[in-house]
Amino acid sequence: MNILVTGCNGQLGTEIGKIAASDETHQWWFTDVDTLDICDEKALKQYFNDHQIEVCINCAAYTAVDNAEDNPLLAEKINAGAPALLASICRDNKALLVHVSTDYVFNGQGDCPYREDDEAHPVSVYGKTKLDGENRIRECGCNHIIFRTAWLYSATGKNFVKTMLSLADTKDSINVISDQQGTPTWAYDLAEIIVHLINRNGLKPIHETFHFTNDGITTWYDFAKASIEIAGKNCRVNPITTEQYPTKAHRPAYSVLDKSKIKAYTNRSIPFWRDSLIKCIDELQRKAQL
Ligand SMILES: NC(=O)c1ccc[n+]([C@@H]2O[C@H](COP(=O)([O-])OP(=O)(O)OC[C@H]3O[C@@H](n4cnc5c(N)ncnc54)[C@H](OP(=O)(O)O)[C@@H]3O)[C@@H](O)[C@H]2O)c1
């Protein structure tokens, strides 16, 4: 199949690129905003036509959660308008759209893991625009798979793990929020399940939403402590409350996604968050030695 990956230089796009590098079954096309802006309808149509795209994995997004509060129109354009465009082009080309959304579509006031059919109530501009993007894909009716994920990190780009490790290099102690619960996701694990599902489904009709993160539950505080400990760095981590660390965007307190559906659908287990964190930090340390 001809597979287009948008936003290919981001965390998820980069990990899909690694899997594609050793895949000989598909023709992969990688683009980012400088080569294919997902808000540009004419360019998208042209690209689908020129490359006979059969699957589009949309890794492009406006992911700056706090900045989105000040830039709601731009966030809406990239996170909702562009997925709607992609959906209609996929429908016209009978292509499959694989789209990625977020745990931030939920308000986090629950106390048991959120299922795919639980009602969404975003509490930030980012979460609202991502939910709009999901809904516009569903309304369009194209073949689609939507993955909701959370706390994404990898050895590339900007993310929580890399920030904690670089702070640990310069500070004796850091303060990290301990009253928000969720589950980290190594972008490679998400990339792997996306490619698995594409291979399994091919171009058959599908209209599904899945939750996917790593397994287990933690807090930002324990996630930071684990990152620093695994990397062998020396830095004390102090727990603080959300109130003590105000941010522009409100974040859900309980942000755990229920993954029973994807586990049953694929008959696969999901790596525990700490095991994947060890692999990512190993990759980071090997990169640093180059
Ligand atoms: N990061 C998280 O913690 C997290 C959590 C839950 C869900 N998600 C979702 O997971 C998906 C992947 O996230 P990620 O962390 O891999 O994102 P990322 O690292 O921020 O990558 C997004 C990529 O999209 C590009 N992009 C932005 N606007 C574009 C446009 N108009 N056209 C084409 N490309 C554009 C960005 O380019 P520039 O860098 O040049 O802007 C960047 O390369 C997103 O849908 C995100 O909402 C992420």
PDBQT file of the ligand as one rigid body, heavy atoms in Angstrom, charges set to zero:
ROOT
HETATM    1  N1  LIG A 301       2.973  14.723  23.055  1.00  0.00    +0.000 N 
HETATM    2  C1  LIG A 301       2.085  14.206  23.910  1.00  0.00    +0.000 C 
HETATM    3  O1  LIG A 301       2.311  14.107  25.128  1.00  0.00    +0.000 OA
HETATM    4  C2  LIG A 301       0.760  13.709  23.376  1.00  0.00    +0.000 A 
HETATM    5  C3  LIG A 301      -0.186  13.214  24.288  1.00  0.00    +0.000 A 
HETATM    6  C4  LIG A 301      -1.408  12.744  23.804  1.00  0.00    +0.000 A 
HETATM    7  C5  LIG A 301      -1.676  12.777  22.444  1.00  0.00    +0.000 A 
HETATM    8  N2  LIG A 301      -0.747  13.271  21.583  1.00  0.00    +0.000 N 
HETATM    9  C6  LIG A 301      -1.073  13.296  20.152  1.00  0.00    +0.000 C 
HETATM   10  O2  LIG A 301      -0.198  12.407  19.501  1.00  0.00    +0.000 OA
HETATM   11  C7  LIG A 301       0.079  12.882  18.175  1.00  0.00    +0.000 C 
HETATM   12  C8  LIG A 301       1.578  12.896  17.949  1.00  0.00    +0.000 C 
HETATM   13  O3  LIG A 301       2.155  13.757  18.919  1.00  0.00    +0.000 OA
HETATM   14  P1  LIG A 301       3.711  14.083  18.938  1.00  0.00    +0.000 P 
HETATM   15  O4  LIG A 301       4.112  14.245  20.354  1.00  0.00    +0.000 OA
HETATM   16  O5  LIG A 301       4.442  13.143  18.034  1.00  0.00    +0.000 OA
HETATM   17  O6  LIG A 301       3.678  15.534  18.283  1.00  0.00    +0.000 OA
HETATM   18  P2  LIG A 301       4.920  16.472  17.908  1.00  0.00    +0.000 P 
HETATM   19  O7  LIG A 301       6.188  15.846  18.334  1.00  0.00    +0.000 OA
HETATM   20  O8  LIG A 301       4.553  17.851  18.375  1.00  0.00    +0.000 OA
HETATM   21  O9  LIG A 301       4.881  16.447  16.317  1.00  0.00    +0.000 OA
HETATM   22  C9  LIG A 301       3.873  17.069  15.572  1.00  0.00    +0.000 C 
HETATM   23  C10 LIG A 301       4.460  17.358  14.204  1.00  0.00    +0.000 C 
HETATM   24  O10 LIG A 301       3.424  17.968  13.417  1.00  0.00    +0.000 OA
HETATM   25  C11 LIG A 301       4.029  19.040  12.704  1.00  0.00    +0.000 C 
HETATM   26  N3  LIG A 301       3.019  19.985  12.270  1.00  0.00    +0.000 N 
HETATM   27  C12 LIG A 301       2.478  21.024  12.969  1.00  0.00    +0.000 A 
HETATM   28  N4  LIG A 301       1.613  21.690  12.184  1.00  0.00    +0.000 NA
HETATM   29  C13 LIG A 301       1.591  21.064  10.984  1.00  0.00    +0.000 A 
HETATM   30  C14 LIG A 301       0.903  21.298   9.763  1.00  0.00    +0.000 A 
HETATM   31  N5  LIG A 301       0.037  22.311   9.619  1.00  0.00    +0.000 N 
HETATM   32  N6  LIG A 301       1.128  20.456   8.726  1.00  0.00    +0.000 NA
HETATM   33  C15 LIG A 301       1.988  19.436   8.841  1.00  0.00    +0.000 A 
HETATM   34  N7  LIG A 301       2.696  19.171   9.966  1.00  0.00    +0.000 NA
HETATM   35  C16 LIG A 301       2.489  19.987  11.028  1.00  0.00    +0.000 A 
HETATM   36  C17 LIG A 301       5.003  19.617  13.696  1.00  0.00    +0.000 C 
HETATM   37  O11 LIG A 301       5.929  20.472  13.062  1.00  0.00    +0.000 OA
HETATM   38  P3  LIG A 301       6.534  21.706  13.923  1.00  0.00    +0.000 P 
HETATM   39  O12 LIG A 301       7.267  21.075  15.067  1.00  0.00    +0.000 OA
HETATM   40  O13 LIG A 301       7.412  22.397  12.931  1.00  0.00    +0.000 OA
HETATM   41  O14 LIG A 301       5.350  22.510  14.380  1.00  0.00    +0.000 OA
HETATM   42  C18 LIG A 301       5.638  18.347  14.241  1.00  0.00    +0.000 C 
HETATM   43  O15 LIG A 301       6.680  17.878  13.414  1.00  0.00    +0.000 OA
HETATM   44  C19 LIG A 301      -0.602  14.240  18.069  1.00  0.00    +0.000 C 
HETATM   45  O16 LIG A 301      -1.845  14.083  17.431  1.00  0.00    +0.000 OA
HETATM   46  C20 LIG A 301      -0.832  14.650  19.500  1.00  0.00    +0.000 C 
HETATM   47  O17 LIG A 301      -1.952  15.510  19.646  1.00  0.00    +0.000 OA
HETATM   48  C21 LIG A 301       0.465  13.732  22.021  1.00  0.00    +0.000 A 
ENDROOT
TORSDOF 0
